[in-house]
Amino acid sequence: MLASTGLTTVNAASAAAGAYACPAGYFCGWSGESATGQMYKTNKSVADLGAWDNRIRSYANRTSSIACVYEDKNYAASGGYFPDRPAGAGTYSSYPTATTSSIKFVPTERECSQPAYPVWFSETSPKAWGFGDMNGDRKADVVVRDTAGRLWFSSGDGTGRLIGTGGWNGMNALTRHGDFSGDGREDLIAREAATGTLWLYPGTGNGSVGTRKLIGTGGWNGMSNITAFGDLTGDGRADLIAVERSTGKLWLYPGTSTGALGSRKLIGTGGWNAMNALVGVGDMNGDGRPDLYAREASTGKLWLYPGRSAALGGRVLVGSGGWNAMANLIANGDSSGDGRPDLVTVTNEKYVLDGYPGNPGNPGWLVTYRGLGNGLLSRGERTNGEWWGLNGFC
């Protein structure tokens, strides 16, 4: 046993039995291709392979983590790396040249080269907002779920903080916009996939969420595009909207003083199944009421539905097409610092970078569209491409 590296040396193995010699819970490497030759194993990260530096020709990952395999020591991603996913017994991979110098185990592929959370910067708004700011610093915040089911809070200064240690992949809807519990803090709402129940996670005022409260006992799996909307009814409490899958109707669920939801009201008689994204973006047209952006699935068009008194007005075209290239549409208030709410998006594989027409395949780019105050949006500003490998935003 090499105490300095955490690697164990095992006797030579035949090609037939080699891969099966790797025990569960370990990452194994062989000096020969096809899991032959001397075998090494480790179940902890190794910053310097020492005597085994640049000797591994084939490998198997039987841990429950992503194994980041680096060509340089000390987990230096700049020298090249690849993420090796967990695999079953007898499974191995080979590569022609032995270049491995360090190995690190992480929960998500992102963490091989960067933080689990994406880098997020926002400007300070000139006024305190009714939504988007979870810690009271007048910056638009982002809540992100990673593929390991953890929840992260990003406050707009480039840093992130863990606020949910696991289990969040059990939720198939995450949304936030304003205060549902009546304490003046931004809250989060989530739907539990297995039960169809709806939960309120009250904001604590510092970017975290408190003990959850049941606000929907079941049946919410029959709804799509569950969206925290803001105060559409005008009673000072945040409301929720959702589309009924079976009918395509749009329903308003008014907030109450207890944090529960009131009796629903029909605000869209049908056809809302044609929309594959709804976003409660805030007051985009300057009339003092929250508005709705909706993306039309068949055309990729983006529509504005202006808020009225517990209703929606006639729609206005905001984007003539191409919006299906966005994996996520995020409403988190004023991120540009001009006093108007903005729209933040994350691209999918359909996105085409400027200057590369006909070249789709650019997921994970952050693109921000500033609100112009008349319901329309500025040209998108692409800031960084590190928003990949995440599966939930609000």
C-alpha positions, 0 to 999 in steps of 0.5 A: 500500500502506498500511503502517499498516493492512496493507491493499492498495487494488485498482482497481474491480471489476465484480460478475461478476469482483469476488469472483474478484479476491480472491487466495488467502491474503487477506481482501478487502473491497469498498466496494460490495455484491456484491463491487463497487467498490474492493477492499481486501485484507489477509493480516494482522490490522489493529487500525485500518482507518484510511481504510477504517474503516466502508467495507467493504460486502461481503467474502470470506475466502480465508485458512485462518483465521477472520477476526474482523470487528469493529465497533470498533477494536483487536479490541474484541468488546464492540462487536459482531463476527462470525466469517467462515470461510474460503471458496473463490474467487468466494464473498463476503458482503454486509451493508447497513451498513459498520461494520467497524473492525478484522479479526483472524485466528485459528485458532478462532472462540472466539478472536474474543472469548475465549481458545482454552481455557475458563476453569476454576476448581477448589478445592484438595482437602484431600488429594493425589488419585490422579487429576485433578491433572496438576501436583501442586497438589491442584487438579482439572485439565482438558485440552481440545482445540480445533477447530484440533486443539490441546491445552490444559491448564487448572490450575484457576486460570482460566488455560490453557497450550498443551500440544499444538500441532496434530494432535490432531483425528486422535485420536477418543478422549481419556481420562485417569485416573491413572498408567499408566506407573508414575512417579506422574504422571497420563497421557493415552491417545488413539486414532488414528482413521486406524489404530485404534492406541492411544497413551499420553502420559505425564504430566510432572508439570507439566501437559504430556505427554511422548513417546507410547508405543504401547500398542495396535497396531490394532483399537481402532476396533472399541471404543467408550467407551474409558475410563481407569478407575482401579485396578479390579484392586487392584494399584496401577495404573490400568486401562482399559475399553472396549465392543466395538462388534460385541457390546456386551461390556465389557472390562477392560484391566489396567495393567501396570508397563511402561505397556502393557496386560495381557490383557483380561478380560470384565466386562460380557457384553452390552448396553453398546452401549445406553450412549453415555457411560462415565465413570471418576469415581473412588470415588463411594460411599466403599468405596475402589474406583473406580466407573463412571457410564454414560449410557443413550442411549434414556432419558438416565438416569445409572447408577452401577456400583460397582467390585468386585475386577476387576468391577462391581457391580449398578447404581444409578440416579443420574439419572432422565433428562435427561442426554442434554442433556450433550455431555461428561461429565468425570471429573477428581477433586475440583473442589469441594475437599470431599475427594470426586470430582465430575462435570463436564459440558458442555451440548449444544443440548438443554440448557434453562436454569433458568427457561426451560422449553421453550427448549432450545438452550444448548450450551457451559455448564459444569455441575458436580455434587458427589459426595455420598460415597454414589454420588449427586450434588448438584444441578448448579451452572452456572458459565459458558457459555464452553465452546462451540466445543471438541471434546474434554475429559478 
